Amino acid sequence: MHHTLPLIGGVTVGAGLMFILDPDRGRRRRALMRDKSMRWSRKTREFAGSASRDVRNRAIGMGAMLKSWMQPGPPVPDHILAQRVRATLGMYSRHPSAIDVHVTDGVVTLSGPVLDDEVDDMCTAIRKIRGVAEISNRMEPHESPDDVPALQGDTGPKPGPRFALMQSHWSPAARLAAALMGTVALLYGLSQRTTGAATLAATGLGLLVRSATNEEFANLLHLKEQCEWA
C-alpha cells in the first residue's frame, strides 16, 4: 500500500507531462490551458469583487434596518409606502395585479380578489413594512381561482420568499458561502475513508460546481426540457 500511492502519483504526473509536452499537439494544448487559466482567473476576480460588494451592501442594509428600529425616522410618504406594499405583494401573491392598494396616513387598504391561502402570509409581511400603521383588509378570498377572471393564469405553488440556496440563481454572497461550505466538505470527505465521508465529498464537489456555474443542477445535468424552435 505504501508503494502503490507513489506509483499512482508518478504515473499521473508522467501522463500529464506527456499530454502537455507532446511534440505534435503539445503547443496547442498549452495554449488552450493558458487561455482557460486566464479566463478562470478573470472570472474569479470578477466573482470576488461582486461577492464582496454584495456582502457589503447586505451589511449596510441590515445596519440601516437595525438603525430604523432603534431610531425611527420621519413618517414614510404614502406614495412610497404604497410602492413598498406592491413590491411585497409581488412576493406573496400569485396575482398581485388583482389587488388594489390605497394608502392614507400609513393606513393600507387592500381590496380585490385573492386566493385564500395567501392572505395570512401577505398581511403578516405587509405589517412588517416600516411606516405601515394599520391594514384595512377588504380583499375577497377565494379557495380556488375557478370563475374568477382576475385569478386565472398562475396555478403554481404558494408564493413567498425562498431560502437563498433554493433559488434558481444565487446571489454572489450565497455563491461565496456555498463555495466555502463545499470546499470544507470536500476536503474533510477526502481526508476520511468511509461511505459517509465519500457522500460528503461528493456533496461538497456539487456545491463547488453549483457556485462556480450559478446554474441549477437540472440544467447542468440536462434534465430540464428545452424549448424547440419551429
C-alpha positions as CSV (number, residue, x, y, z in Angstrom):
1,M,0.0,0.0,0.0
2,H,2.9,2.3,0.9
3,H,4.3,1.8,-2.6
4,T,1.0,2.0,-4.5
5,L,0.2,5.7,-3.9
6,P,3.7,7.0,-5.0
7,L,3.4,4.7,-8.1
8,I,-0.1,6.1,-9.0
9,G,1.2,9.6,-8.4
10,G,4.2,9.1,-10.6
11,V,2.1,7.6,-13.4
12,T,-0.4,10.5,-13.2
13,V,2.4,13.1,-13.3
14,G,4.1,11.3,-16.3
15,A,0.8,11.1,-18.2
16,G,0.2,14.8,-17.6
17,L,3.7,15.7,-18.8
18,M,3.2,13.6,-21.9
19,F,-0.1,15.3,-22.6
20,I,1.4,18.8,-22.3
21,L,4.8,18.2,-23.9
22,D,3.5,16.1,-26.9
23,P,5.6,17.1,-29.9
24,D,2.6,17.3,-32.3
25,R,-0.2,18.8,-30.2
26,G,1.6,20.0,-27.1
27,R,1.8,23.6,-28.2
28,R,-1.9,23.9,-28.9
29,R,-2.7,22.1,-25.6
30,R,-0.5,24.5,-23.6
31,A,-2.1,27.5,-25.4
32,L,-5.6,26.2,-24.5
33,M,-4.6,25.7,-20.9
34,R,-3.1,29.2,-20.7
35,D,-6.3,30.7,-22.2
36,K,-8.5,28.8,-19.8
37,S,-6.3,29.8,-16.9
38,M,-6.6,33.4,-17.8
39,R,-10.3,33.1,-18.3
40,W,-10.9,31.5,-14.9
41,S,-8.5,33.9,-13.3
42,R,-10.6,36.8,-14.7
43,K,-13.9,35.2,-13.6
44,T,-12.5,34.6,-10.2
45,R,-11.5,38.2,-9.8
46,E,-15.0,39.4,-11.0
47,F,-16.7,37.0,-8.7
48,A,-14.6,38.1,-5.7
49,G,-15.5,41.7,-6.5
50,S,-19.2,41.1,-6.9
51,A,-19.3,38.9,-3.8
52,S,-17.6,41.5,-1.6
53,R,-19.9,44.2,-2.9
54,D,-22.9,42.0,-2.2
55,V,-21.8,41.2,1.3
56,R,-21.1,44.9,2.0
57,N,-24.4,46.0,0.6
58,R,-26.3,43.4,2.7
59,A,-24.4,44.5,5.8
60,I,-25.2,48.1,5.1
61,G,-28.9,47.2,4.6
62,M,-29.0,45.2,7.9
63,G,-27.4,48.1,9.6
64,A,-29.9,50.6,8.2
65,M,-32.8,48.2,9.2
66,L,-31.5,48.0,12.8
67,K,-31.0,51.7,12.9
68,S,-34.6,52.3,11.7
69,W,-35.8,50.0,14.5
70,M,-33.8,51.7,17.2
71,Q,-34.1,55.3,15.9
72,P,-37.4,55.7,14.0
73,G,-37.1,58.2,11.2
74,P,-39.7,60.6,9.8
75,P,-43.0,59.2,8.6
76,V,-42.9,57.4,5.2
77,P,-44.8,59.3,2.5
78,D,-47.9,57.4,1.4
79,H,-46.8,57.0,-2.3
80,I,-43.5,55.4,-1.2
81,L,-45.3,53.2,1.3
82,A,-47.7,52.1,-1.5
83,Q,-44.8,51.1,-3.7
84,R,-43.3,49.0,-0.9
85,V,-46.6,47.3,-0.3
86,R,-47.0,46.5,-4.0
87,A,-43.4,45.1,-4.1
88,T,-44.3,42.9,-1.1
89,L,-47.5,41.7,-2.8
90,G,-45.4,40.5,-5.7
91,M,-43.6,38.1,-3.4
92,Y,-46.6,36.8,-1.6
93,S,-49.4,36.7,-4.3
94,R,-49.7,34.7,-7.5
95,H,-51.8,37.6,-8.9
96,P,-50.6,40.9,-7.3
97,S,-52.2,42.9,-10.1
98,A,-55.6,41.8,-9.0
99,I,-55.2,43.6,-5.6
100,D,-55.8,47.3,-5.3
101,V,-53.6,49.2,-2.8
102,H,-54.5,52.5,-1.3
103,V,-52.5,54.2,1.5
104,T,-53.7,57.1,3.6
105,D,-51.6,58.4,6.6
106,G,-50.0,55.0,6.9
107,V,-53.3,53.0,6.7
108,V,-53.0,50.4,4.0
109,T,-56.3,49.4,2.4
110,L,-56.2,46.2,0.3
111,S,-59.1,45.2,-2.0
112,G,-59.8,42.8,-4.8
113,P,-59.9,39.0,-5.3
114,V,-57.2,36.9,-3.7
115,L,-56.6,33.2,-3.1
116,D,-57.4,32.2,0.5
117,D,-54.0,30.5,1.2
118,E,-52.2,33.8,0.5
119,V,-54.0,36.2,2.9
120,D,-52.3,35.4,6.2
121,D,-48.7,35.5,5.0
122,M,-49.4,38.5,2.9
123,C,-50.8,40.6,5.7
124,T,-48.1,39.5,8.1
125,A,-45.4,40.6,5.6
126,I,-47.1,44.0,5.0
127,R,-47.4,44.7,8.7
128,K,-43.6,44.4,9.0
129,I,-43.1,47.2,6.4
130,R,-41.8,50.3,8.1
131,G,-44.4,53.0,8.0
132,V,-47.5,50.8,8.0
133,A,-49.7,51.8,10.8
134,E,-52.7,49.7,10.1
135,I,-54.1,47.3,7.4
136,S,-57.7,47.6,6.3
137,N,-58.4,44.2,4.7
138,R,-61.2,44.4,2.1
139,M,-60.0,41.6,-0.1
140,E,-62.3,38.8,-1.4
141,P,-60.7,35.4,-0.5
142,H,-61.4,32.5,-2.9
143,E,-60.4,28.9,-2.2
144,S,-59.8,28.3,-6.0
145,P,-59.4,30.6,-9.0
146,D,-62.4,29.0,-10.8
147,D,-64.8,31.5,-12.3
148,V,-62.6,34.5,-11.1
149,P,-61.1,36.1,-14.2
150,A,-58.5,38.1,-12.2
151,L,-57.1,34.9,-10.6
152,Q,-56.6,32.9,-13.8
153,G,-53.3,32.1,-15.3
154,D,-50.9,31.1,-12.5
155,T,-51.7,27.9,-10.5
156,G,-48.1,27.3,-9.2
157,P,-47.1,26.6,-5.6
158,K,-47.8,29.0,-2.8
159,P,-45.5,32.0,-3.3
160,G,-43.2,33.5,-0.6
161,P,-39.6,34.4,-0.1
162,R,-37.3,31.4,-0.7
163,F,-34.1,30.5,1.1
164,A,-31.2,31.9,-0.8
165,L,-29.7,28.4,-1.8
166,M,-33.2,27.3,-3.0
167,Q,-33.4,30.0,-5.7
168,S,-32.7,29.3,-9.3
169,H,-29.8,31.9,-9.4
170,W,-27.7,32.5,-6.3
171,S,-26.6,35.9,-5.2
172,P,-22.8,36.5,-5.0
173,A,-22.9,36.2,-1.2
174,A,-24.8,32.9,-1.5
175,R,-22.3,31.6,-4.0
176,L,-19.4,32.6,-1.8
177,A,-21.0,30.8,1.2
178,A,-21.7,27.7,-0.9
179,A,-18.1,27.6,-2.2
180,L,-16.7,27.8,1.3
181,M,-19.0,25.1,2.6
182,G,-18.3,22.9,-0.5
183,T,-14.5,23.3,0.0
184,V,-14.7,22.3,3.7
185,A,-17.0,19.3,2.9
186,L,-14.8,18.2,0.0
187,L,-11.5,18.4,1.9
188,Y,-13.0,16.7,5.0
189,G,-14.6,14.0,2.9
190,L,-11.4,13.2,1.1
191,S,-9.5,13.0,4.3
192,Q,-11.7,10.2,5.6
193,R,-12.2,6.6,4.3
194,T,-15.9,6.0,5.0
195,T,-19.0,5.8,2.9
196,G,-20.4,8.8,4.7
197,A,-17.3,10.8,4.0
198,A,-17.4,9.9,0.3
199,T,-21.0,11.2,0.2
200,L,-19.9,14.4,2.0
201,A,-17.1,14.9,-0.5
202,A,-19.5,14.4,-3.4
203,T,-21.9,17.0,-1.9
204,G,-19.0,19.4,-1.4
205,L,-18.0,19.0,-5.0
206,G,-21.6,19.6,-6.1
207,L,-21.7,22.8,-4.1
208,L,-18.5,24.0,-5.7
209,V,-19.7,23.3,-9.2
210,R,-23.1,24.9,-8.5
211,S,-21.5,28.0,-7.0
212,A,-19.0,28.3,-9.9
213,T,-21.5,28.0,-12.7
214,N,-24.6,29.5,-10.9
215,E,-26.7,27.0,-12.8
216,E,-29.4,24.7,-11.4
217,F,-28.3,21.1,-11.1
218,A,-31.2,20.2,-13.5
219,N,-29.6,22.4,-16.2
220,L,-26.1,21.1,-15.5
221,L,-27.3,17.6,-15.9
222,H,-29.6,18.5,-18.9
223,L,-32.6,17.2,-17.1
224,K,-34.8,20.2,-17.9
225,E,-36.8,20.2,-21.1
226,Q,-35.7,22.8,-23.6
227,C,-37.9,24.7,-25.9
228,E,-37.5,23.8,-29.6
229,W,-37.7,26.3,-32.3
230,A,-40.2,25.6,-35.1
